[in-house]
Amino acid sequence: MLGCDRELLLTAALGCSLIAYCTASGTGVACAVVLWLVIVYLLQRMAKEDVLMRMVARRERNYAGHYPAKSGLHSVIREAPRNWS
């Protein structure tokens, strides 16, 4: 849809429509439309760079605690969760 990720696009559409509905004024609707256009542009650019960017970012956030950015002899290593045995 519109050259970007469907889930992110529909979430943005829902958020912008809620902004337009809750403000119920011309300026609120105009701001929601402008915000919608900016979000669509950014999502299209993100999709051009990497189609799976949303899934990669979600996986990175999920595993960030398991792979701390530390290295060297004196770094502290966290214990693995008990259910990994």
FIDRENRO-931680 format. One line per 4 residues: number of its first residue (from 1); their letters; for each residue x, y, z of C-alpha. Coordinates in steps of 0.1 Angstrom, whole numbers. Layout:
N
NUM> A> X/Y/Z  ...
***
This chain:
85
1> MLGC> 0/0/0  15/33/-12  49/18/-14  55/11/23
5> DREL> 47/-13/51  10/-20/54  9/-23/92  28/9/99
9> LLTA> 7/28/73  -26/17/87  -15/25/122  -5/60/111
13> ALGC> -38/64/93  -57/54/125  -36/78/146  -41/107/122
17> SLIA> -78/101/118  -81/101/156  -63/134/158  -87/148/131
21> YCTA> -118/134/148  -108/145/184  -99/181/174  -130/185/152
25> SGTG> -117/218/138  -102/229/105  -67/234/119  -68/200/136
29> VACA> -78/182/104  -52/202/84  -25/192/109  -36/156/107
33> VVLW> -34/156/69  0/172/70  12/147/96  -2/118/75
37> LVIV> 16/130/44  49/134/63  45/99/78  38/83/44
41> YLLQ> 68/100/29  91/88/57  76/52/55  82/52/18
45> RMAK> 118/62/23  122/35/50  108/9/26  132/19/-2
49> EDVL> 161/14/21  150/-20/35  117/-37/30  120/-57/63
53> MRMV> 130/-27/84  101/-30/108  107/-66/115  145/-61/119
57> ARRE> 139/-32/143  114/-52/164  138/-82/166  167/-58/176
61> RNYA> 146/-43/204  135/-78/216  171/-91/218  189/-60/229
65> GHYP> 191/-72/265  207/-105/255  235/-90/235  249/-61/254
69> AKSG> 274/-39/235  304/-49/257  336/-66/250  369/-71/265
73> LHSV> 385/-90/294  368/-70/322  332/-69/308  304/-82/330
77> IREA> 284/-110/313  248/-115/324  235/-149/331  214/-166/305
81> PRNW> 177/-170/314  168/-203/332  145/-214/304  174/-216/279
85> S> 187/-249/292
***
